[in-house]
Amino acid sequence: MTTLKNLYVPEDLLARIEAVARAQGKTADEVAEQSLRDALDFQKLLGEGHAHAKSRGFKPADVSKKIAEYRQENAERNR
């Protein structure tokens, strides 16, 4: 089911959406819808990551350190 709602988008952003739509052979509505879905999914994933980190007692500064450690370990395994 589709509901019609008006969203106001700055002209520069609309121009970018339209350019992507043309390049992909899609409508601006299709590109905007997929972009919104992707952005909302990403926000949900970030929220879950923050909740997981908090439940493990990590502070924001710890997260970058843990990511760097993981990447270092992973790089060493892939050599």
C-alpha positions as protocol buffer text, in pm:
chain_id: "A"
residue {
  index: 1
  type: MET
  ca { x: 0 y: 0 z: 0 }
}
residue {
  index: 2
  type: THR
  ca { x: 129 y: 343 z: -91 }
}
residue {
  index: 3
  type: THR
  ca { x: 38 y: 664 z: 87 }
}
residue {
  index: 4
  type: LEU
  ca { x: 100 y: 999 z: -72 }
}
residue {
  index: 5
  type: LYS
  ca { x: 292 y: 1240 z: 150 }
}
residue {
  index: 6
  type: ASN
  ca { x: 480 y: 1551 z: 55 }
}
residue {
  index: 7
  type: LEU
  ca { x: 838 y: 1576 z: 170 }
}
residue {
  index: 8
  type: TYR
  ca { x: 1031 y: 1892 z: 108 }
}
residue {
  index: 9
  type: VAL
  ca { x: 1383 y: 1836 z: -22 }
}
residue {
  index: 10
  type: PRO
  ca { x: 1642 y: 2106 z: -87 }
}
residue {
  index: 11
  type: GLU
  ca { x: 1689 y: 2170 z: -458 }
}
residue {
  index: 12
  type: ASP
  ca { x: 2052 y: 2056 z: -459 }
}
residue {
  index: 13
  type: LEU
  ca { x: 1955 y: 1723 z: -303 }
}
residue {
  index: 14
  type: LEU
  ca { x: 1666 y: 1679 z: -544 }
}
residue {
  index: 15
  type: ALA
  ca { x: 1902 y: 1742 z: -836 }
}
residue {
  index: 16
  type: ARG
  ca { x: 2134 y: 1468 z: -705 }
}
residue {
  index: 17
  type: ILE
  ca { x: 1844 y: 1226 z: -664 }
}
residue {
  index: 18
  type: GLU
  ca { x: 1724 y: 1299 z: -1017 }
}
residue {
  index: 19
  type: ALA
  ca { x: 2075 y: 1252 z: -1159 }
}
residue {
  index: 20
  type: VAL
  ca { x: 2111 y: 914 z: -988 }
}
residue {
  index: 21
  type: ALA
  ca { x: 1764 y: 814 z: -1107 }
}
residue {
  index: 22
  type: ARG
  ca { x: 1851 y: 897 z: -1468 }
}
residue {
  index: 23
  type: ALA
  ca { x: 2179 y: 708 z: -1445 }
}
residue {
  index: 24
  type: GLN
  ca { x: 2004 y: 402 z: -1302 }
}
residue {
  index: 25
  type: GLY
  ca { x: 1699 y: 418 z: -1527 }
}
residue {
  index: 26
  type: LYS
  ca { x: 1472 y: 465 z: -1227 }
}
residue {
  index: 27
  type: THR
  ca { x: 1232 y: 731 z: -1110 }
}
residue {
  index: 28
  type: ALA
  ca { x: 1334 y: 988 z: -851 }
}
residue {
  index: 29
  type: ASP
  ca { x: 1068 y: 839 z: -622 }
}
residue {
  index: 30
  type: GLU
  ca { x: 1230 y: 494 z: -647 }
}
residue {
  index: 31
  type: VAL
  ca { x: 1576 y: 630 z: -570 }
}
residue {
  index: 32
  type: ALA
  ca { x: 1447 y: 841 z: -282 }
}
residue {
  index: 33
  type: GLU
  ca { x: 1251 y: 549 z: -135 }
}
residue {
  index: 34
  type: GLN
  ca { x: 1550 y: 314 z: -148 }
}
residue {
  index: 35
  type: SER
  ca { x: 1778 y: 581 z: -4 }
}
residue {
  index: 36
  type: LEU
  ca { x: 1540 y: 639 z: 287 }
}
residue {
  index: 37
  type: ARG
  ca { x: 1508 y: 264 z: 350 }
}
residue {
  index: 38
  type: ASP
  ca { x: 1887 y: 226 z: 347 }
}
residue {
  index: 39
  type: ALA
  ca { x: 1936 y: 524 z: 579 }
}
residue {
  index: 40
  type: LEU
  ca { x: 1677 y: 396 z: 826 }
}
residue {
  index: 41
  type: ASP
  ca { x: 1827 y: 45 z: 820 }
}
residue {
  index: 42
  type: PHE
  ca { x: 2169 y: 197 z: 886 }
}
residue {
  index: 43
  type: GLN
  ca { x: 2034 y: 403 z: 1177 }
}
residue {
  index: 44
  type: LYS
  ca { x: 1878 y: 88 z: 1325 }
}
residue {
  index: 45
  type: LEU
  ca { x: 2207 y: -99 z: 1288 }
}
residue {
  index: 46
  type: LEU
  ca { x: 2395 y: 185 z: 1457 }
}
residue {
  index: 47
  type: GLY
  ca { x: 2146 y: 184 z: 1743 }
}
residue {
  index: 48
  type: GLU
  ca { x: 2186 y: -190 z: 1788 }
}
residue {
  index: 49
  type: GLY
  ca { x: 2563 y: -151 z: 1785 }
}
residue {
  index: 50
  type: HIS
  ca { x: 2548 y: 124 z: 2047 }
}
residue {
  index: 51
  type: ALA
  ca { x: 2317 y: -85 z: 2265 }
}
residue {
  index: 52
  type: HIS
  ca { x: 2548 y: -388 z: 2235 }
}
residue {
  index: 53
  type: ALA
  ca { x: 2855 y: -182 z: 2321 }
}
residue {
  index: 54
  type: LYS
  ca { x: 2680 y: -25 z: 2618 }
}
residue {
  index: 55
  type: SER
  ca { x: 2563 y: -366 z: 2746 }
}
residue {
  index: 56
  type: ARG
  ca { x: 2926 y: -484 z: 2739 }
}
residue {
  index: 57
  type: GLY
  ca { x: 3038 y: -178 z: 2933 }
}
residue {
  index: 58
  type: PHE
  ca { x: 3220 y: -6 z: 2647 }
}
residue {
  index: 59
  type: LYS
  ca { x: 3247 y: 369 z: 2646 }
}
residue {
  index: 60
  type: PRO
  ca { x: 3245 y: 560 z: 2314 }
}
residue {
  index: 61
  type: ALA
  ca { x: 3623 y: 594 z: 2322 }
}
residue {
  index: 62
  type: ASP
  ca { x: 3658 y: 216 z: 2365 }
}
residue {
  index: 63
  type: VAL
  ca { x: 3470 y: 142 z: 2044 }
}
residue {
  index: 64
  type: SER
  ca { x: 3731 y: 291 z: 1810 }
}
residue {
  index: 65
  type: LYS
  ca { x: 4003 y: 106 z: 2000 }
}
residue {
  index: 66
  type: LYS
  ca { x: 3814 y: -225 z: 1972 }
}
residue {
  index: 67
  type: ILE
  ca { x: 3755 y: -173 z: 1600 }
}
residue {
  index: 68
  type: ALA
  ca { x: 4126 y: -103 z: 1545 }
}
residue {
  index: 69
  type: GLU
  ca { x: 4220 y: -414 z: 1744 }
}
residue {
  index: 70
  type: TYR
  ca { x: 3977 y: -628 z: 1544 }
}
residue {
  index: 71
  type: ARG
  ca { x: 4109 y: -496 z: 1214 }
}
residue {
  index: 72
  type: GLN
  ca { x: 4467 y: -560 z: 1321 }
}
residue {
  index: 73
  type: GLU
  ca { x: 4387 y: -918 z: 1426 }
}
residue {
  index: 74
  type: ASN
  ca { x: 4194 y: -979 z: 1105 }
}
residue {
  index: 75
  type: ALA
  ca { x: 4477 y: -840 z: 889 }
}
residue {
  index: 76
  type: GLU
  ca { x: 4728 y: -1068 z: 1061 }
}
residue {
  index: 77
  type: ARG
  ca { x: 4505 y: -1374 z: 1003 }
}
residue {
  index: 78
  type: ASN
  ca { x: 4467 y: -1292 z: 634 }
}
residue {
  index: 79
  type: ARG
  ca { x: 4841 y: -1271 z: 566 }
}
